[in-house]
Amino acid sequence: MSNVSYFTEEGLKKLTKELHQLKTHERKYISKQIAEARDKGDLSENAEYDAAKEAQGLLELKISKLEEIMSGARLIDESTLDTSKALILSKVKIKNLTNGATFAYTLVAENEADLKAGKISVDSPIGKGLLGKKKGEIADIKVPSGTIKFEILEISR
């Protein structure tokens, strides 16, 4: 059973590019390392060979995981999203009612989250708390230190 993951066009392209890189370039590189280590003689005491084989196993695991994600990947059609409430791909400006600080985030799928770029996952505590809220509403968001109240100032695409 595969899990469905939602992606923006940019996020899906990035994932596809990474998978292609691993399958075409990284596989060849590790195969070359294994062949070079094998040429050095006795495999039972060859640390280079063991390391290369381990790297190959990790690479294949990563490829397998990416293929699983890709099999359940769905592209989000931004034109069909409701702009009256916070949904995935919404740009949400919020105000912390405790200290008055304001933040602007784009709600994205878990795989595309990047806090430095202002992209937070819809599966994060803040993302979950904002989903479905409308401009002017207060979101009570449970965080490890308690509950924080955020006012939704703006929602856009």
C-alpha positions in Angstrom: 0.0 0.0 0.0 1.5 3.3 -1.0 0.9 6.6 0.7 -0.3 9.5 -1.3 2.0 12.6 -1.2 1.0 15.9 -2.7 3.6 18.0 -4.5 3.9 21.3 -6.2 5.2 21.2 -9.8 8.6 22.4 -8.5 8.7 19.8 -5.7 7.8 17.0 -8.1 10.5 18.1 -10.6 13.1 18.2 -7.8 12.2 14.7 -6.6 12.3 13.3 -10.2 15.7 14.9 -10.8 17.1 13.5 -7.6 15.9 10.0 -8.4 17.3 10.2 -11.9 20.7 11.4 -10.5 20.8 8.5 -8.1 19.9 5.9 -10.7 22.2 7.1 -13.5 25.2 8.7 -11.9 25.5 7.4 -8.3 24.9 3.8 -9.3 27.7 3.9 -11.9 30.0 5.6 -9.4 29.4 2.9 -6.7 29.8 0.1 -9.3 33.1 1.6 -10.3 34.2 1.7 -6.6 33.2 -1.9 -6.1 35.1 -3.0 -9.3 38.3 -1.1 -8.2 38.1 -2.6 -4.7 37.6 -6.1 -6.2 40.7 -5.7 -8.3 42.8 -5.2 -5.2 42.6 -8.9 -4.3 41.2 -10.9 -1.3 37.7 -9.8 -0.7 37.5 -11.4 2.8 39.9 -8.7 4.2 39.2 -5.9 1.8 37.7 -2.9 3.8 37.3 -0.8 0.6 35.1 -3.5 -0.9 33.0 -3.8 2.2 32.5 -0.1 2.4 31.6 0.1 -1.3 29.1 -2.7 -0.9 27.6 -1.0 2.1 27.3 2.3 0.2 25.6 0.4 -2.6 23.1 -1.0 -0.2 22.3 2.4 1.2 22.0 3.9 -2.2 19.5 1.2 -3.3 17.5 1.8 -0.1 17.3 5.5 -0.9 16.3 4.8 -4.5 13.6 2.4 -3.3 12.2 5.0 -0.9 12.1 7.7 -3.5 10.4 5.3 -6.0 7.8 4.5 -3.3 7.2 8.3 -2.8 7.0 8.8 -6.5 4.4 6.0 -6.9 2.1 7.9 -4.6 2.9 11.4 -5.8 0.1 13.6 -6.8 0.5 17.0 -8.4 -1.5 19.8 -6.8 -3.6 21.9 -9.2 -3.3 25.4 -7.7 -6.1 26.8 -9.8 -8.7 24.6 -8.0 -7.7 25.6 -4.5 -10.1 27.6 -2.3 -8.4 30.9 -1.4 -10.8 31.8 1.4 -9.1 29.5 3.9 -5.7 28.2 4.7 -4.9 25.1 2.6 -1.8 23.4 1.2 0.0 26.0 -1.0 -1.6 28.9 0.8 0.7 31.8 1.8 -0.5 32.7 5.3 0.5 35.7 7.3 0.0 35.1 11.1 0.4 37.1 14.3 1.5 35.6 17.6 -1.1 37.1 20.0 1.3 36.6 23.0 4.3 38.6 21.8 2.9 40.4 18.7 5.4 38.8 16.3 4.2 38.3 12.7 5.3 35.5 10.4 4.6 34.6 6.8 4.6 30.9 5.7 3.7 28.9 2.7 1.9 25.6 3.7 3.5 22.8 1.7 3.7 19.0 1.7 6.1 17.4 4.2 8.6 16.6 1.5 8.9 20.3 0.4 9.1 21.9 3.9 12.0 24.3 4.2 11.8 26.7 7.2 14.6 29.0 5.8 12.5 29.5 2.7 9.3 30.1 4.7 7.8 26.8 3.7 6.2 24.7 6.6 4.7 21.3 6.4 0.9 20.9 6.7 1.8 18.0 9.0 3.7 20.3 11.4 1.9 21.6 14.6 1.6 25.1 13.1 0.6 23.8 9.7 -2.1 21.5 11.2 -3.4 24.4 13.3 -3.7 26.7 10.4 -5.4 24.4 7.9 -9.0 25.3 7.3 -8.8 28.6 9.1 -10.0 31.9 7.5 -8.7 35.4 7.6 -9.4 37.0 11.0 -9.8 33.6 12.8 -7.6 32.6 15.8 -5.7 29.4 15.6 -4.9 27.6 18.9 -1.7 25.7 18.1 -0.4 23.1 20.5 3.4 23.1 20.7 5.6 21.3 23.2 5.7 24.3 25.5 1.9 24.7 25.6 -0.6 26.4 23.3 0.1 29.5 21.2 -2.7 31.7 19.8 -2.1 33.0 16.3 -4.4 35.4 14.4 -4.7 34.8 10.6 -3.9 38.2 9.1 -3.8 37.3 5.4 -4.2 34.3 3.1 -3.0 34.3 -0.5 -1.6 32.1 -3.3 
